[in-house]
Amino acid sequence: MLISGIQPCTLLDFPEKTACIVFTPGCNFRCSYCHNPEFVLPELIGKLRESFIPEETFFRFLDRRQDLLDGVVVTGGEPTLMPDLLNFLRKVKDRGFKTKLDTNGNRPAVLRRALEDGLLDYVAMDVKTSLTEYKNLAGPLADPSKIAESVEILKTSPVQSEFRSTIMQELHPQFVLDGMAELLCGAKTLYLQKFRPDVVLKEDAYGYHPFSDAEMSSIADFFRRTVPNVIIRT
């Protein structure tokens, strides 16, 4: 599997676990506010290619941390684009580590197979917007029907999961929030994230504005009508 970067330790990205993070290159979305453009845009990925980490090097790193880490987070980019993702997850599980997948939900068949094969212990799925607005926000490769399928897979799976949404004034008016609440109805946990214009994919995203703390609190209360556990992530 292509590995574009590794974060050796995180206490935040895998709930109740000490983990490392594996980044994969490439994404089928083009969200203007993406904070990892170096793992999304082909021209930036090309500049990093010489520094990609061989899979065997990663597993040597992991084998030396048997008593230090509980799990591995696989993120991107979009990991489900990797044709050997399932084999990679299986190698991690065979070493006794827990696995967490971060995904945009656009490849539900891969998600379903990983869950059915027992290769995942936790899944975090980004819900970008309402189904009607997905292509406008994420680009032409976004498939609303596949997003909806992935949401339903996670709602009904016994594997622990969360949904997360980065929201901003320009992209998330009330009619969009209404659609997102309908899509997520029955989900267990939603994390709301305030937009930060630190690093973005497209220049126009620097003009987006975060909601205020009071507005975020009000939006969280709105989502609690359909999702019992809504948390504002700072």
N, C-alpha and C positions, 0 to 999 in steps of 0.2 A: 504494500500500500504506500502511496506517496505521502510523505510526512514533511510538511513545510515548516514546522516549528514545534518546539516542546517547551512547556512551562513545568519545571521540575516539581513544584509543590504549590498546591492551593488548599486553603481551608474554607473557601467560599463557594466553589463551583459545584461541589458534590455534597448535598446536605448530609451532615453528620459524618462525613468521611474526609480523611486526608488523602488527597489525590494528586496526580500529575495531569497535565492537559496535553493532548496531541492535536495539532492543527493539520487539517488537510487542505490542499489548494483547489480552487475552482468552486464556482457557485452558479446555479441556474437562475438566480434572481439578480436584479440590479436595483436594489433599494437605495435611493439617493442618500439616505442618512447612515448607511452601513459604516461601522467603525473599524472594519477589517478589510479595507480595499486592497491591501497587499495580498490577500488570500482570495480575492474575487476577480480582479481585472487581469486578463491574460498578459498585458504588457508589463504589469508589476510582478506577476508570478514569474515571468521569464527572467526577471532580474534576480530572483531568489533561487532559481533552480539549482545553481551550483552549490547552494548551501542546504539543499534538502537533506534530510536525515535518513539514511538507509534503515529499513525495518529491522535488520539484525542488530544494528547499533542501538536502536530503541530498546529492543528486548534484552540486550546486555545491561543497559541502564536499569530496566525494570527488575531484572533478576537480582541486582545488587541492592534493591530497595524492598525486599520481601518483608522485612520487619519495620519498615518506615512508612509505607503507603498502604492505604486500604483499597484504593481504586484508581481507575483511569477514566478520564473524560475525553471523549472524541468529539471534536468540534471543527469548525472551518472558517470560511468556506462552507460547503455543504457535504458532509461525510458520505451521505447515501449515494453520491455520484461515483464513489470509489468502487470498482467492480469486485475488489477483494475485501470489502469492509467486513463481511461476515466471517471470513477466515481470520482476519485480524482480531476481531472480537473474541473468536473462539480461542485463539492463542493466549489472549489476555486472561480469559476465564480459566483456561487450563492451568495457569500459573497461580490460581487462587485469588485473583483480584476481582473486585466488583467493577462493573462497567456502567458508564453513563453516556448517553448519546444526546447531542444537541442537533436539532434538525429543523428545517423550515417546513417539513411536512409534504413536500411536493412529490415524494416518491413513496406512497403508502405501501406498495408491494414489498419494498425492501424493509420498511419498518415492521410490517406484519411478520415477515419471515424471521427477522431477528428476534422478535418477541416469542414467536412460536417455537423457535429453536432454543429458547432459554439463554440467549446471549446478552440480554440487557437486564440490569437491575434498577435503572432509573432512566427516564426520558424527559427532556425539556424541549418543548416545541414552541417556536415563535409563531404567534398569530399576529400578522402584520396589520390587518385591516378587515373590513367586512368582505364577504365573498364577492360582492358586486364591484368592489374597488381593487381587487387583487392585481389584476393586470396593469391598472393605472399606476399602482405603487411599485410592484415588484418586477414588471416587465412582461413581455409576450410569452415567456416560457412558464409563467405561473399558471397553474390549472386549478381554478376554484373547486372543481369537483374532487380533485385529489386532496386538496387541503381539507375539505369537509370529511373525506374518507379517513384521513389520518387523525383528525379530531375524534371521530367516532371510535376508531381503533383504540385510542388512548383512554377514552371515557370508559370503555368496557374491559380494558385489560387489567388483570390483577397486579401488574408491575407498577410500581410507584412512578408518578409522572406529574409534571407541572406544565402549564401554559404560561407564556410571558409575552407582554406587549409593550413596546416602546411607543409612547404616544406624544403627539405634539399638536399645537393649535391648527396648523395649516392642513394637516392630513387626517385629523380625527374630529370633525364636527359631530354634532349629536346624531345625525342619521347614520354615520359610520359606527359610532359607539353602539347604537341600537342594533345594527347588524351583527357586530361582534358579540354582543350579549346574547343574541339569539343563537349564534353559532356555538357558543361555549356553554349553553344551558345544560346543566347536568355534570359539568366538569367539577373536579374536586378543588383544584388550586389554580389561581391566576396571580402572577406577579406583574404589577404595573411598574414600568420603568420610565423615569423622566428623561426626555431627550436632552442630550448634551452635545453641543456643536463643536467638539474638540477635533475629531478626525472624521471626515465624511467621504462618501464615494463621489458625489457630484457637488459642484460649487453651489448650486442653488439651495442645497440643504443648509448652508450657513445662514440663510435667511429665515429658516424655520424657528419657531419660538416654543419653548417648553411651557407647559401649564404651571401655574403657581402651586405652592404647597396646598393652599386651600382648595384650589380646583382639583388637584390630584385626589385629595381626600373625598371630595364630592363625587368624583368619577368612580373611586373605589366603592363608595356606598351604592352607586348605581349598579355596578357589576355584581354586588352582593345579592341582588334580586334573583340572579340565576346561577351564581357560583358562590358556594358557602364560604370559601377561604380565599379572600382577596387581600394581597399584601403589597404595599408600596415599597419597592426595592430602591434603596438609596446608594 
